[in-house]
């Protein structure tokens, strides 16, 4: 079993969603563990539960501090805990853009509605008053815009005759407890999932002009339509245990230099020779802008001049 991803949970109240995440993490096959529970309310019930369960806690009242000062202190505590991910579980603070940017793609929230419906508060009452057939819960990545990050999962919850905001909230909370741990477990493993990595590579490769995708040598590969190939995606090819992108380079000197600089990430791909380099994607810390640059450079190495000229013109705008 790979090492579990380390998660910090932020809360402001009783911590029922934190508890659901925590108890799910106790399964041997769960992909994450809770290493810190932190709150802006020292009296929050969730902190006492976390302490009783042997989880490290951190509390700092936001009173008397600017939002930036409080966020900086919370961020420092999270990073000191070794957490790689942040899960918001009833954390009743609007976070600064700087805090959100520092955890871009690594912070999740659960919201009691079927987003994009009913961002903000009073979601259950608004769903009932609108005559909706269902309320529900949504797990999403956190971005600066409140409750508008990419959706990771949802569960609809039927609204029954006579429902009040309170009765609907109680059932939605059950759905939240089912949904949150599953979405978090999937999120922390997706950066090493071949299917997810291939989709990210495909998105960037197919954005280049006159590009197509075929299977070659048992691998997805990308090339100029009716022309040469410029990138291959490999997942445990020949049992090498790697998920990687193969791109063209200038030759053996550059290949050797890259491998010397970062031998964990770069390698000489078998059967491809000195004009290619393998870039591992399964290390969990990919710079996708850099990957896009590698793909673009490799594409230019095989594209006919008429295509590279068009791209050069487009790059000027």
BABA-984584 format. One record per atom (N, C-alpha, C): residue in one letter; x negated, y negated, z. Coordinates in steps of 0.001 Angstrom, whole numbers, padded with zeros to 6 digits, always signed. Atoms other than C-alpha are relative to their C-alpha. Layout:
N
AXYZ...
// end
This chain:
317
X-000855+001196+000000X+000000+000000+000000X-000893-001249+000000X+000799+001228+000024X-001508-003407-001006X+000230-000827+001264X-000147+000887-001153X-002089-006005+001704X+001246-000851-000154X-001242+000755+000064X+001132-007796+002570X-000277-001498-000140X+000104+001449+000142X+001606-011406+001506X+000388-000663+001318X-000217+000676-001278X+001507-013811+004450X+000940-001191-000198X-001062+000994+000149X+004579-016019+004906X+000184-000775+001299X-000411+000846-001124X+005320-018955+007214X+001460-000385-000204X-001416+000369+000054X+008962-019679+008034X+000198-001295+000775X-000340+001259-000667X+010212-023190+008871X+001486+000004+000312X-001404+000017-000412X+013439-023566+010815X+000247-001146+000962X-000371+001045-000958X+015351-026051+012933X+001039+000480+001001X-001094-000463-000845X+017973-023862+014621X-000209+001397+000544X-000002-001317-000643X+018848-020366+015785X-000838+001032-000730X+000936-000860+000720X+016852-018693+013046X+000561+001339-000445X-000549-001292+000438X+019247-016024+011791X-000622+000458-001315X+000652-000401+001253X+017739-016081+008306X-001455+000376+000236X+001357-000404-000363X+014261-016003+009826X+000001+001420+000540X-000092-001347-000575X+015334-012926+011796X+000209+001039-001097X-000225-000935+001102X+016631-011269+008623X-001289+000240-000788X+001284-000140+000696X+013311-011949+006892X-000984+000815+000835X+000946-000668-000887X+011345-010749+009906X+000271+001498+000088X-000307-001425-000179X+013184-007468+010396X-000156+000759-001312X+000253-000645+001296X+013062-006716+006659X-001492+000236-000191X+001457-000110+000190X+009292-007290+006783X-000594+001160+000790X+000509-001086-000829X+008921-004530+009370X+000032+001349-000731X+000035-001220+000805X+009607-001902+006711X-001392+000169-000606X+001343-000258+000528X+006384-000259+005555X-000135-000437-001450X+000079+000298+001431X+007246-000840+001900X+000305-001462-000319X-000253+001420+000265X+008001-004572+002329X-001304-000680-000397X+001201+000604+000579X+005584-006770+000393X-000495-001235+000735X+000442+001191-000726X+005338-009624+002916X+000060+000245+001500X-000089+000020-001458X+004803-010276+006625X+000120-001452+000464X-000153+001339-000571X+005743-013277+008774X-001168-000251+000947X+001168+000293-000841X+002593-014833+010256X+000191-001242+000857X-000246+001215-000790X+004075-018074+011620X+001471-000383-000139X-001318+000644+000017X+007450-019519+012580X-000194-001383+000608X+000256+001375-000424X+007345-023299+012848X+001288-000810-000041X-001228+000793-000085X+009932-025917+013738X-000292-001439+000371X+000034+001395-000419X+010511-029629+014104X+000775-000212+001292X-000754+000076-001245X+012605-028832+017196X-000567+001018+000990X+000620-000934-000956X+010673-027335+020118X+001007+000892+000721X-001015-000788-000706X+013964-026115+021642X+000733+000972-000932X-000705-000843+000970X+015023-024210+018474X+000008+001464+000450X-000135-001381-000425X+016336-020747+019282X-000848+000961-000808X+000806-000879+000842X+014454-019246+016377X-001426+000148+000488X+001363-000082-000536X+011138-020043+018056X-000074+001030+001130X-000003-000947-001118X+012057-018086+021178X+000097+001434-000503X-000116-001344+000569X+013100-015097+019075X-001319+000445-000616X+001279-000348+000623X+009862-015205+017085X-001043+000355+001061X+000947-000289-001075X+007814-015340+020284X+000266+001367+000617X-000353-001298-000579X+009709-012376+021688X-000402+001148-000910X+000357-001027+000975X+008937-010459+018507X-001495+000013-000310X+001449-000028+000165X+005234-011239+018761X-000527-000774-001184X+000426+000816+001144X+005079-013762+015917X-000507-001351+000509X+000544+001299-000390X+002933-016886+016266X+000994-001114-000323X-000926+001112+000213X+004909-020124+016587X-000731-001334+000100X+000513+001373-000071X+004291-023845+016175X+001202-000926+000049X-001104+000952-000115X+006595-026655+017263X-000551-001411+000132X+000375+001414-000095X+006264-030396+016736X+001224-000834-000319X-001144+000883+000226X+009107-032839+017185X-000367-001072-001020X+000243+001048+001001X+009464-035281+014313X+000235-001393+000576X-000300+001303-000584X+010499-038039+016699X-001280-000781+000249X+001154+000864-000190X+008069-040935+016707X-001066+000140-001062X+000955-000196+001102X+006251-039692+013603X+000644-000393-001321X-000512+000218+001349X+006589-040834+010028X+000203+001354-000661X-000239-001251+000711X+007815-038221+007597X-001315+000575-000520X+001286-000460+000531X+004354-038049+006018X-000880+000580+001104X+000811-000492-001112X+002643-037633+009402X+000486+001361+000477X-000556-001269-000463X+004992-034852+010461X-000255+001111-001014X+000250-001008+001039X+004705-033027+007140X-001471+000418-000015X+001428-000321+000009X+000903-033237+007296X-000352+000934+001152X+000264-000863-001151X+000883-031673+010758X+000568+001396-000219X-000596-001304+000293X+003245-028890+009685X-000842+000746-001036X+000816-000606+001056X+001163-028260+006575X-001302+000553+000573X+001261-000450-000602X-002030-028010+008633X+000211+001280+000811X-000286-001198-000801X-000430-025475+010995X+000254+001205-000887X-000295-001100+000932X+000839-023385+008083X-001294+000538-000589X+001249-000430+000641X-002553-023309+006397X-000937+000676+001009X+000836-000612-001028X-004337-022506+009656X+000458+001429+000303X-000532-001339-000268X-002052-019472+010046X-000408+001017-001061X+000358-000883+001101X-003325-018070+006753X+001138+000289-000949X-001161-000239+000856X+000116-018200+005160X-000292-000399-001445X+000123+000267+001441X+000200-018059+001363X+001312-000487-000595X-001349+000339+000453X+003947-018725+001062X+000745-000666+001145X-000840+000651-001003X+006535-020837+002866X+001457+000301-000319X-001435-000235+000146X+010172-019875+003420X+000743-000951+000934X-000831+000896-000792X+012632-022537+004590X+001252+000766+000422X-001138-000759-000524X+015322-021031+006826X+000772-000890+000965X-000708+000955-000842X+017606-023774+008057X-000912-001080+000537X+000903+001090-000398X+014833-026366+008172X+000647-001307-000435X-000844+001159+000294X+016802-029596+008410X-000814-001284-000144X+000826+001167+000294X+014149-031968+007136X-000174-000104-001510X+000335+000223+001404X+013776-033494+003688X-001512-000162-000081X+001463-000036+000057X+010172-032795+002745X-000537-001046-000970X+000626+000971+000894X+007833-035331+001181X-000446+000686-001289X+000467-000539+001280X+006815-034890-002437X-001394+000605+000136X+001365-000495-000175X+003231-034392-001270X-000001+001397+000625X-000092-001321-000629X+004170-031470+000973X+000485+001024-001021X-000556-000920+001005X+006242-029867-001794X-001044+000323-001056X+001022-000231+001031X+003446-030328-004338X-001084+000940+000497X+001035-000856-000553X+001004-028616-002004X+000373+001472+000027X-000478-001383+000011X+003169-025474-002078X+000791+000291-001269X-000710-000154+001279X+004302-025704-005696X+000038+001465-000423X-000173-001381+000427X+005717-022353-006769X-000130+001014+001107X+000234-000919-001127X+005085-020910-003285X+000881-000317+001207X-000927+000317-001082X+007917-022358-001213X+001424+000263-000466X-001359-000385+000362X+011460-020997-001202X+000979-000511+001042X-001074+000434-000890X+014758-022053+000303X+001233+000834-000304X-001296-000630+000225X+018164-020472+000757X+001080-001034+000241X-001030+001042-000026X+021246-022592+000118X+001370+000666-000030X-001302-000673-000098X+024859-021712+001012X+001019-000439-001053X-000954+000193+001095X+026469-022222-002408X-000572+000692-001229X+000466-000543+001270X+026246-020908-005931X-000538-001167-000825X+000606+001107+000739X+023851-023536-007252X+000098+000278-001499X+000162+001433-000325X+023945-025727-009263X+001197-000660+000675X-001130+000597-000712X+027323-026215-007555X-000396-000360+001429X+000004+000373-001412X+027397-028101-004275X-001384-000027+000637X+001256+000280-000694X+023904-029243-003486X+000329-000800+001251X-000212+000783-001211X+023507-030843-000084X+000846+000734+001025X-000719-000530-001158X+025878-030350+002854X+001468+000307-000311X-001438-000284+000035X+029466-029156+003491X+000385+000847-001218X-000192-000772+001233X+029204-026591+000716X+001265+000852+000042X-001147-000915-000076X+031928-024223+001972X+001315-000777-000132X-001207+000815+000091X+034547-026935+002438X+000196-000513-001423X-000103+000517+001377X+033777-028346-001000X+000453+001093-000957X-000417-001108+000866X+034165-024917-002621X+001479+000316+000197X-001416-000278-000282X+037510-024344-000887X+000883-001090-000591X-000811+001115+000507X+038833-027801-001774X+000056-000041-001515X+000022-000020+001469X+037812-027302-005409X+000827+001153-000570X-000776-001129+000476X+039910-024136-005577X-000847+001104-000615X+000879-001026+000567X+036909-021957-006415X+000416+001389+000486X-000293-001375-000396X+037362-018189-006366X-001088+000568+000898X+001139-000513-000765X+033936-017686-004808X-000869-001140+000532X+001156+000743-000475X+031389-019376-002609X-001200+000903-000209X+001134-000901+000144X+028011-017784-002179X-001286-000576+000531X+001329+000386-000465X+024313-018051-001499X-000968+000061-001159X+001013+000090+001046X+021326-018966-003663X-001378-000125+000636X+001410+000184-000365X+017587-018507-003164X-000687-000663-001181X+000649+000736+001078X+015488-020954-005139X-001369-000494+000432X+001269+000663-000268X+011990-022352-005417X+000265-001451+000356X-000176+001378-000447X+011583-025747-003769X-000782-000938-000902X+000620+001086+000754X+010879-028789-005924X+000418-001312+000672X-000360+001258-000687X+011047-032490-004948X+001494-000321-000041X-001433+000271+000099X+014674-032729-006168X+000756+000997+000874X-000670-000823-001002X+016929-031388-003401X+000882+001070-000637X-000821-001150+000408X+018393-027911-004081X+000052+000190-001512X-000029-000094+001454X+017436-028036-007762X-001133+000833-000588X+001100-000805+000519X+014460-025672-008041X+000488+001232-000736X-000361-001210+000739X+014420-022557-010259X+000640+001051+000906X-000765-000972-000789X+016913-019954-009048X-000655+001368-000079X+000593-001329-000082X+015492-016626-007877X+001037+001088+000198X-001052-000995-000209X+018744-014904-006931X+001224-000628+000617X-001260+000486-000550X+022398-015378-006005X+000889+001175+000399X-001067-000947-000331X+025232-013483-004313X+001304-000793+000117X-001307+000643-000177X+028856-014600-004843X+000771+000640+001150X-000814-000455-001132X+031221-014317-001862X+001424-000485-000241X-001387+000352+000318X+034974-014215-002464X+000594-000938+001055X-000782+000858-000882X+037118-016980-000999X+001398+000603+000086X-001277-000685-000186X+040223-015349+000482X+001046-000991+000501X-001054+000912-000469X+043620-016950+001227X-000128-000280+001490X+000096+000397-001391X+043532-018879+004467X-001410-000277+000477X+001387+000263-000406X+039747-019268+004474X-000178-001438+000465X+000478+001315-000426X+038298-022178+006395X-001485-000069-000315X+001443+000135+000212X+034815-023556+006002X-000756+000923+000945X+000676-000822-001001X+033889-021651+009169X+000091+001480-000348X-000147-001431+000306X+035301-018281+008098X-000787+000368-001253X+000791-000255+001206X+033724-018543+004643X-001489-000026+000333X+001416+000098-000376X+030391-019612+006180X-000484+001280+000673X+000406-001218-000703X+030352-016505+008363X-000283+001129-000981X+000234-001058+000985X+030645-014200+005338X-001184-000335-000906X+001148+000403+000823X+028185-016206+003263X-001308+000270+000736X+001211-000251-000785X+025676-015857+006104X-000426+001466-000110X+000328-001419+000199X+025890-012063+005769X-000679+000185-001353X+000600-000091+001339X+025149-012438+002052X-001408-000588-000009X+001327+000616-000070X+022231-014762+002824X-001024+000981+000566X+000924-000937-000650X+020672-012144+005093X-000372+001151-000927X+000299-001048+000966X+020917-009553+002320X-000903-000515-001117X+000642+000546+001202X+019636-011848-000421X-001426-000485+000244X+001241+000745-000175X+016741-013758+001122X-001214+000916+000014X+001175-000877-000102X+014420-010895+002019X-000312+000651-001338X+000232-000636+001302X+014909-009246-001374X-000679-000967-000970X+000585+000982+000920X+014139-012428-003322X-001429-000352+000404X+001350+000329-000465X+011122-013237-001149X-000963+001132-000329X+000857-001149+000291X+009724-009722-001540X-000350+000077-001477X+000265-000011+001444X+010084-009945-005321X-000919-001149-000397X+000799+001170+000351X+008564-013433-005456X-001477+000208+000304X+001406-000088-000406X+005375-012602-003563X-000759+001072-000781X+000678-001028+000798X+004655-009629-005839X+000002-000311-001488X-000150+000181+001440X+005577-011105-009197X-001281-000492-000668X+001226+000509+000606X+002200-012792-009700X-000950+001112-000422X+000801-001132+000445X+000689-009334-010085X+000834+000989-000808X-000873-000874+000786X+003644-007820-011981X-000330-000135-001482X+000328+000099+001435X+002632-006964-015580X+001125-000608-000832X-001123+000533+000785X+006118-007783-016868X+000071-001523+000121X-000071+001450-000205X+006096-011264-015324X-001203-000686-000634X+001206+000590+000584X+002510-011947-016390X+000072-000024-001518X-000143-000023+001458X+003228-010874-019960X+000958-001087-000464X-000951+001048+000384X+006227-013213-020081X-000652-001373+000033X+000677+001297-000067X+004045-016131-018990X-000990-000170-001151X+000935+000056+001126X+001392-015286-021596X+000773-000199-001304X-000796+000083+001231X+004036-014805-024292X+000529-001412-000219X-000536+001355+000100X+005601-018198-023548X-001041-000966-000564X+001055+000916+000439X+002280-019936-024099X-000549+000366-001379X+000522-000409+001309X+001072-017878-027050X+000974-000327-001121X-000986+000207+001058X+004316-018162-028985X+000305-001471-000233X-000159+001443+000222X+004292-021955-028549X-000987-000518-001035X+000979+000402+001011X+001325-022072-030940X+000568+000228-001401X-000613-000079+001330X+002108-022575-034662X-000235+001344-000695X+000101-001167+000893X+002786-019628-036986X-000492+001246+000741X+000449-001122-000827X+002344-017077-034199X+001072+001073+000068X-000933-001088-000241X+003919-013651-033901X-000594+000973+001008X+000421-001021-000966X+003742-010739-031471X+000291+001376-000567X-000188-001394+000384X+003245-007089-032333X-000687+000868+001061X+000757-000924-000845X+001933-003988-030583X-001181+000519-000809X+001200-000481+000678X-001618-002998-031455X-000895+000684+001028X+000830-000771-000930X-003865-000361-029857X+000737+000249+001319X-000786-000256-001198X-001009+000262-027426X+000187-001202+000892X-000113+001218-000801X-001011-003364-026246X+000799-001051-000751X-000571+001172+000656X+001110-006449-026941X-001142-000897-000480X+001029+000932+000476X-000955-008778-029116X+000643-001103-000805X-000503+001209+000637X-000527-012207-030642X-000951-000405-001110X+000835+000378+001121X-001728-013390-033994X+000700-000990-000905X-000586+000831+001046X-001187-015702-036922X+000887+000891-000861X-000891-000789+000849X+001775-014499-039002X-000740+000446-001252X+000702-000612+001129X+000297-012124-041617X-001495-000324+000024X+001419+000346-000100X-003133-013091-040296X-000676+000713+001151X+000816-000641-001031X-005711-012315-037627X+000607-000147+001393X-000466+000010-001385X-005064-011587-033961X-000929-000875+000848X+000818+000875-000844X-006196-014036-031299X+000137+000323+001487X-000153-000324-001422X-004998-012513-028011X+000652+001359+000179X-000592-001283-000384X-004219-009141-026456X+000340-000051+001483X-000393-000129-001406X-002390-008390-023217X-000160+001455+000397X+000284-001364-000407X-003608-005335-021374X+000432+000243+001432X-000438-000393-001334X-002053-003578-018379X-000415+001448+000238X+000533-001328-000324X-004056-000622-017056X-000322+000787-001270X+000326-000655+001263X-005249+000121-020580X-001173+000962+000215X+001005-001047-000217X-007292+003339-020647X-000265+000233+001493X+000121-000248-001430X-006665+003510-016891X-001017-000866+000709X+001026+000844-000632X-008941+000569-016060X+000514-000764+001222X-000551+000636-001192X-006568-000740-013370X+000154-001501-000079X-000065+001458+000135X-006587-004287-014755X+001247-000421-000776X-000948+000712+000855X-003868-006595-016025X-000725-001265-000448X+000895+001061+000469X-005645-009084-018260X+000420-000523-001361X-000128+000615+001314X-005646-011369-021262X-001354+000076-000684X+001226-000040+000791X-008243-010778-023969X+000071-001099-001049X+000040+001111+000962X-009234-013839-026012X-001366-000056-000668X+001245+000133+000755X-011868-014698-028576X-000891-001080+000627X+000983+000969-000464X-015053-016506-027552X-001106-000114-001043X+001023+000294+001013X-018177-017732-029318X-000995+001137-000193X+000958-001079+000172X-020313-014655-028666X-000559+000496+001315X+000523-000655-001203X-022459-012696-026201X-000519-000971+001058X+000522+000941-001001X-024046-015745-024546X+001126-000556+000867X-001134+000530-000763X-020706-017232-023567X+000628+001103+000852X-000556-001118-000755X-019420-013829-022508X-000811+000252+001277X+000880-000240-001148X-022420-013290-020231X+000095-001129+001021X-000098+001146-000895X-022137-016804-018798X+001283+000054+000828X-001282-000068-000701X-018453-016372-017925X-000014+001093+001070X+000037-001119-000940X-019024-013002-016272X-000907-000328+001186X+000910+000380-001075X-021936-014388-014289X+000655-001009+000935X-000663+001027-000812X-019838-017341-013109X+001070+000596+000906X-001112-000561-000778X-016911-015196-011936X+000238+001437-000459X-000071-001381+000452X-017400-011466-012283X+001271+000706+000450X-001271-000594-000401X-014144-010733-010456X+001084-000272-001031X-001050+000408+000933X-012122-012554-013132X-000317+000374-001450X+000372-000220+001404X-014055-012143-016399X-000736+001329-000165X+000697-001261+000263X-015268-008910-017972X-000102+000233-001501X+000177-000367+001403X-016445-007391-021236X+000999+001104-000334X-001016-001011+000286X-013450-005559-022722X-000554+001129-000869X+000473-001161+000761X-014220-002044-023938X+000600-000016-001402X-000413-000162+001408X-014023-001506-027718X+000224-001324-000741X-000263+001276+000664X-013764-005259-028465X-001276-000750-000376X+001244+000645+000390X-017405-006295-028662X-000256-001303+000716X+000475+001210-000676X-019193-009501-027759X+000807-001250-000324X-000755+001188+000398X-016734-011855-029452X+001288-000188+000780X-001211+000087-000815X-014045-011314-026843X-000376+000014+001480X+000169-000109-001443X-013694-011725-023083X+001342+000364+000619X-001203-000311-000765X-011193-010244-020646X+000129-000957+001170X-000291+000901-001118X-009563-012611-018162X+001060+000674+000857X-000965-000697-000862X-007896-010845-015241X+001117-000948+000433X-001177+000771-000393X-004378-012058-014507X+000620+000513+001288X-000631-000656-001143X-003631-009774-011560X-000657-000351+001331X+000637+000426-001247X-005668-011654-008956X+000898-000917+000821X-001000+000757-000745X-002661-013782-008010X-000248-001481+000125X+000281+001432-000138X-004184-017245-008451X-000272-000631-001364X+000254+000450+001367X-003890-018002-012161X+000249-001494-000181X-000181+001378+000447X-004347-021496-013551X+000624+000088-001388X-000694-000244+001263X-001724-021363-016280X-000303-001060-001052X+000457+000995+000976X-002878-024601-017889X-001301+000473-000652X+001254-000534+000539X-006325-023014-018267X+000267+001183-000927X-000358-001130+000870X-004736-019853-019702X+000517-000518-001341X-000501+000591+001240X-002886-022005-022238X-001151-000546-000842X+001164+000513+000728X-006194-023661-023168X-000796+001138-000644X+000694-001155+000569X-007852-020262-023660X+000742+000524-001231X-000795-000491+001133X-005003-019164-025922X-000120-000941-001202X+000096+000978+001079X-005162-022384-027932X-001367+000078-000677X+001351-000084+000563X-008927-022114-028379X-000166+001270-000833X+000109-001267+000722X-008673-018467-029409X+000793-000055-001297X-000819+000174+001207X-005867-019326-031849X-000764-000791-001053X+000755+000825+000945X-008043-022019-033429X-001134+000783-000666X+001115-000777+000548X-010816-019462-033925X+000409+000850-001192X-000444-000873+001094X-008664-017416-036312X+000976-000673-000949X-001020+000657+000828X-006132-019906-037726X-000614-000627-001239X+000486+000698+001200X-006514-021185-041295X-000037-001502+000222X+000252+001427-000207X-007661-024779-041624X+001269-000831-000115X-001223+000803+000172X-004262-026025-042800X+000826-000033+001289X-000742-000024-001261X-002756-024947-039467X-000713-000797+001084X+000729+000743-001033X-005518-026351-037270X+000077-001495-000257X-000138+001424+000329X-005275-029655-039128X+001336-000531+000480X-001319+000414-000461X-001554-029820-038398X+000026-000149+001520X+000009+000069-001459X-002187-029103-034724X-000823-001199+000475X+000817+001171-000364X-004925-031752-034578X+000810-001279-000128X-000842+001189+000208X-002463-034311-035966X+001037-000093+001118X-001028-000004-001056X+000223-033262-033467X-000602-000384+001343X+000656+000301-001286X-002278-033541-030577X-000260-001483+000180X+000272+001439-000100X-002802-037227-031407X+001215-000775+000514X-001235+000705-000413X+000805-038043-030449X+000417+000418+001384
// end
